[in-house]
Amino acid sequence: MKKIESLVLVGSCLAFLVFIGTSYYFLCSILNAPVNLSNELQLDSKNRYLFSIEKGTNLKRVNDELSHKKILSSAFLVTSWARVLNKHQVKAGDYWISSSDTAKTLMEKFGQGHIAQHSITFPEGWSFNQWLSKLAEIPQFAVINDLNHRQLLDQAGIDLYHPEGWFFPDTYYYSKNTTIFTLLKQAHKRMRAELDIAWKSKDDNLPYTTSYEALIMASIIEKETGQANERTEISGVFVRRLKQGMRLQTDPTVIYGMGDDYDGNIRLRDLRAYTAYNTYRIYGLPPTPIAMPGLASIEAALHPKSGSSLYFVARGDGSHHFSDTISEHQEAVRKFQIDQRVKNYQSTPQQP
């Protein structure tokens, strides 16, 4: 009798272990199975689904919604597992769900707050207004349309007389809760840091008294450069012209000074008109940068190429011909701009 009871007990234990093992295997298969991202969902170009968790939403509601969208197969089991392991907390925000995700990885994302990051890229040479236009296309930054430049800078805590040039061109990342003020402050802080570092290693005998003047020069170099390997050579021309008391005579500054009046063409009357940015009329640098320069242009402004050229003219392919004398320059102008009738504008510094 005792032997039978022992066999029954052993059998019951084995059956229980089999049940536990089977249940554990089933639970693991649920937790570790890839989520289902059907074509019915609005996926992005990377085949990801953007899932939002509102503030105050609990884990059960999150999993029920995921189950309703057929992303998860068993909301009850996933919720129960998370509660047993005390992983039932979720943080509000937007989350990317990819086909490589599982129920387990989603619970970790939601619990640790690995919210979705969006990106926005600002190319070198863009103006502050171009930055704002790009940002205004994003719904969460629509406040831009209701504020002027002064109000934007004040609310971002940025103390600037003029914003042009003071924001570093790069790719920036933001989430659902990022404000336009946070993004601008980040870009401004980055520009100040990059400029300060570059200024400390500048060449000697440059015609700048402050790093801001170098930033102005860098913005001009940025707008003038068609090929990256010419940055320092273009910088050298402008630096030598400043040192010799020659006007810079660069078209991008004229265009910037024209503002909304620029229609794609620079006419003789535009070159003769007096503005603070018309370097055909003024000596020295314009009062502010004319664009957001990249680090390469900042370095070029602070480390110009040595040489004797004082003029350059566009060849029509993005590169320039550099000349030492006005007669050589005039010949190059005839060859590359008059004879070839280059239609797109490129700066050609002239005789002072």
Sequence and secondary structure as in RCSB ss.txt:
>XXXX:A:sequence
MKKIESLVLVGSCLAFLVFIGTSYYFLCSILNAPVNLSNELQLDSKNRYLFSIEKGTNLKRVNDELSHKKILSSA
FLVTSWARVLNKHQVKAGDYWISSSDTAKTLMEKFGQGHIAQHSITFPEGWSFNQWLSKLAEIPQFAVINDLNHR
QLLDQAGIDLYHPEGWFFPDTYYYSKNTTIFTLLKQAHKRMRAELDIAWKSKDDNLPYTTSYEALIMASIIEKET
GQANERTEISGVFVRRLKQGMRLQTDPTVIYGMGDDYDGNIRLRDLRAYTAYNTYRIYGLPPTPIAMPGLASIEA
ALHPKSGSSLYFVARGDGSHHFSDTISEHQEAVRKFQIDQRVKNYQSTPQQP
>XXXX:A:secstr
 HHHHHHHHHHHHHHHHHHHHHHHHHHHHHHHSB    TTS B TTS EEEEE TT  HHHHHHHHHHTTSSS H
HHHHHHHHHTT      EEEEE TT BHHHHHHHHHHT    EEEE  TT  HHHHHHHHHTSGGGGGGGG  HH
HHHHHHT   S  TT S  SEEEE TT  HHHHHHHHHHHHHHHHHHHHHT  SS S SSHHHHHHHHHHHHHH 
SSGGGHHHHHHHHHHHHHTT     HHHHHHHHGGG  S   HHHHHS  TT TTTSSS  SS SS   HHHHHH
HHS   S   EEEE SSS EEEESSHHHHHHHHIIIIITTT  S        
